[in-house]
Every structure is written in C-alpha cells, then in structure tokens.
Amino acid sequence: METDQIMSAIFLIAVLALVLPSFLSTNNKLKQFLNNLSIWTIIVLVIIILIYFIG
C-alpha cells in the first residue's frame, strides 16, 4: 500500500469518527436511517470510482 493510500484511509476514518455520532443521533427512525445510509453509500462509491479512474 502506498503512502498516499494510507493517508487517504486515515483521513476517511477520521472524517467517519467525526460524523458518525451526529449521524446516528439524528437518525433515530429506522426508515430515515436506512435512507440516509443509502445516500452516503452512493456518495462514497462515486468518490471511490472517481479516485480509481483519475488516479
């Protein structure tokens, strides 16, 4: 694994640690939680695909 990939992984984990508590506290209903989780999953997949094709 290259250094920039390790730094990207650390950055994403840090962002997840900052966002996750607030995300969980505001999504107290299961339907709302799954809806927001699916939106975030799509966003992350788009970013990963863009990084794969650009990098």
C-alpha positions in Angstrom: 0.0 0.0 0.0 1.4 3.4 -1.0 1.8 6.3 1.5 -0.9 8.4 -0.2 -3.4 5.5 0.0 -2.6 5.1 3.7 -3.1 8.8 4.3 -6.4 8.7 2.4 -7.6 5.8 4.5 -6.6 7.6 7.7 -8.4 10.8 6.6 -11.6 8.9 5.7 -11.5 7.1 9.1 -11.1 10.4 10.9 -14.0 12.0 9.0 -16.1 9.0 9.8 -15.2 9.3 13.5 -16.3 13.0 13.5 -19.5 12.5 11.5 -20.8 9.2 12.8 -22.0 10.2 16.3 -24.1 13.1 15.0 -25.3 10.9 12.1 -26.5 8.2 14.5 -28.2 10.6 16.9 -30.2 12.4 14.2 -31.4 9.2 12.5 -33.5 7.7 15.3 -36.0 6.2 13.0 -35.0 3.1 11.0 -36.5 4.2 7.7 -34.8 7.6 7.9 -31.5 5.9 9.0 -31.6 3.5 6.0 -32.4 6.3 3.6 -29.6 8.5 4.8 -27.2 5.5 4.9 -28.0 4.6 1.3 -27.4 8.2 0.2 -24.0 8.2 2.0 -23.1 4.8 0.4 -23.8 6.2 -3.1 -21.7 9.3 -2.4 -18.7 7.2 -1.1 -19.0 4.8 -4.0 -18.9 7.7 -6.5 -15.8 9.1 -4.8 -14.1 5.7 -4.8 -14.9 5.3 -8.5 -13.6 8.8 -9.4 -10.4 8.2 -7.4 -9.9 4.8 -9.2 -10.3 6.3 -12.7 -8.4 9.6 -12.0 -5.6 8.0 -10.0 
